[in-house]
C-alpha cells in the first residue's frame, strides 16, 4: 500500500509543476503502475509518445527532439488520465 501512496505523491508533485516535467518522470509513474498490476503500454508516435494505463490513453509531446521536458498540455493530459484512474484528485 505504501507503493501506491508514493506514486500518488509523485503524480501530485507533477501536477503542481506542470511546466517543468521530464518524460522520464512520467515513465517512472507508468512503470510503477505496471509493477502494481496495471496494464500499461508505451508506443512511439509521430510527434511524441502514446501511453496507455488500463483503458486510459494519453499522448506526451516534448518541446523538440532531444529535449527531455514535456509540453504543459501533455502534462495536463497525463493528470487527466490519472484522475480517470482514481490516482489523483484535482
C-alpha positions in Angstrom: 0.0 0.0 0.0 2.9 2.3 0.6 3.9 2.0 -3.1 0.6 3.3 -4.3 0.9 6.3 -1.9 4.4 7.0 -3.2 3.0 7.0 -6.8 0.1 9.3 -5.9 2.6 11.7 -4.2 4.7 11.8 -7.4 1.6 12.4 -9.5 0.6 15.3 -7.2 4.1 16.7 -7.5 4.0 16.6 -11.3 0.5 18.2 -11.3 1.7 21.1 -9.2 4.6 22.0 -11.6 3.1 21.2 -14.9 5.6 23.3 -16.9 8.8 21.6 -15.7 8.3 17.9 -16.1 10.6 15.4 -17.8 9.5 12.5 -19.9 11.4 10.2 -17.5 9.2 11.3 -14.6 6.0 10.3 -16.5 7.7 7.0 -17.5 8.6 6.4 -13.8 4.9 6.7 -12.8 3.7 4.4 -15.7 6.5 1.8 -14.8 5.5 1.7 -11.1 1.8 1.3 -12.1 2.9 -1.6 -14.3 4.6 -3.2 -11.3 1.4 -2.9 -9.3 -0.6 -4.8 -11.9 -2.0 -2.1 -14.1 -1.9 -3.0 -17.8 0.5 -0.4 -19.4 1.9 0.4 -22.8 4.2 2.9 -24.4 4.4 3.5 -28.2 6.4 5.9 -30.3 4.1 8.2 -32.2 4.8 10.8 -34.9 5.2 13.7 -32.5 5.8 12.1 -29.2 4.8 9.0 -27.2 1.5 7.4 -26.6 1.0 5.9 -23.2 -1.8 3.5 -22.0 -2.7 2.6 -18.5 -5.6 0.3 -18.3 -8.2 1.6 -20.8 -6.9 5.2 -20.4 -4.6 6.7 -23.1 -2.7 9.9 -23.2 -0.1 11.5 -25.5 3.1 13.0 -24.3 5.0 15.6 -26.5 8.4 17.1 -25.9 9.4 20.6 -26.9 11.8 19.4 -29.5 13.8 16.2 -30.3 16.4 15.6 -27.7 14.7 17.9 -25.2 13.7 16.0 -22.1 11.0 18.4 -21.0 7.4 17.7 -21.8 4.9 20.3 -23.0 2.5 21.6 -20.4 -0.6 20.4 -22.3 0.9 16.9 -22.3 1.2 17.0 -18.5 -2.4 18.1 -18.4 -3.4 15.1 -20.4 -1.4 12.9 -18.0 -3.0 14.4 -15.0 -6.5 13.9 -16.5 -5.7 10.3 -17.2 -4.6 9.8 -13.5 -7.9 11.4 -12.4 -9.8 8.9 -14.6 -7.9 6.1 -12.9 -8.6 7.5 -9.4 -5.0 8.1 -8.6 -5.2 11.9 -8.4 -7.9 14.4 -7.2 -7.8 17.9 -8.7 
